[in-house]
């Protein structure tokens, strides 16, 4: 072939390649897709109902009094949906003024104890609502959290969030939920130590799921696979996947791969109706597990599974037209089908209202599909301009929206605690079967890492674009050769 023909073919290939690359560059590779407008509106309805359950900036516990863990979960839910900003701001102020009421046993006369998981959860919520985490009610929560992370002298426990315990407080209760909050909070407040991410990854078994407890019956075990009968847990896996995605955004090694394997395992646990169950007493299909799993799948780009989970949650939501005797609580989400049916027939009884608050706070995250690592960073999905629920947010007090509240280390404005000292971020089954600490969501201050870095929406997207590019290149070469033959 003469040099002139080679030059023409080369020029043609260059044009085709440039065109293909331009197409690839102009086409997004995917990420967290927006939920359907119907599910977005449902999430806002749920958040509106939850806002109406606040009294003076606090959600009550099952026996009355302030439940700070649940109050935090509600704040995260409101931040994820962008609903009831005054309620969220007032609640944030109250939380900041009661840090030690949540992460210690001071109110029960057990001094010297600091709950590592609760401290990390406080750090996380501070970043999620845009309050300086180094001055949250007078506490530097980032430093407090880092001080509770196990050091290099602890062997395979290095990087684990721990509690500062005493003889009276008993052993360290920290688990994979706590570790996930730690990774989320640190990643969003200036960077997460690699050892902290590595410890979370070690809670993942080869199958892809994460165990809830890092300790085997005989003591701490080095990894999930080192425990012969480790129980893999949907809720813990969903939390870990989202924490690792946030860590991947902060350039932590191994985080993205572990998150991808966790999401794959989660997808395999989804039931035919789109729902999920947890483990142990929460193994039946329930909205808490479904909300967490759906949120994690959306964060990992598994849009089909996330939408199926959202529909399962929507089927458990009371509306004005389907709520029956509970129509006045439109927007609330039931823990399971039995609770929904009972409420439609008889309304929500006072002794079950706590279960509905906990279920709604966590479940609506699966409807909104805003990842924990993105709450407060991305605008909440709008869907429809206003929620359709019949309830409206309550508190009319004028909170302080932007100022960081300051408070001394002693709790203020809190009545004497009731019940047992269980205000940590450790999930446990209540009498109703609902986890007492549903998950939450985060948002960072100016020190948080840049956005981006999520897994593609589908694994085939990039391959499709590359194939298109190759076809364009090949097609250009074929056309040039055919043109040469025609000329000859």
Buried (B, 14 or more C-beta within 10 A) or exposed (E): EEEEBEEBBEEBBEBBBEBBBEEBEEEEBBBBBBBBEBBBBBBBBBBBBBBBBBEEBBBBBBEEBBBBBBBBBBBBBBBBBBBBBBBBBBBBBBBBBBBBBBBBBBBBEBEEBBBBBBBBBBBBBBBBBBBBBBBBBBBBBBEBBBEBBBEEEBEBBBBBBBBBBEEEBEEBBBBBBBBBBBBBBBBBBBBBBBBBBBBBBBBBBEBBBBBBBBBBEEEBBEBBBEBEEBBBBBBBBBBBBBBBBBBBBBBBEBBBEBBBBBBBBBBEBBEEEBBBBBBEEBEBBBBBBBBBBBBBBBBBBBBEBBBBBBBBBBBBBBBBEEBBBBBBBBBBBBBBBEBBEBBBEEBBEEEBBBBBBBBBBBBBBBBBBBBBBBBBBBEBBBBEEEBBBBBEBBBEEEBEBEEBBEBEEEBEEBEEBEEEBBBBBBBEEBEBBBBBBBBBBBBBBEBBBEEEBBBBBBEEBBEEBEEBBEEBBEEBBEEBBEBBEEEE
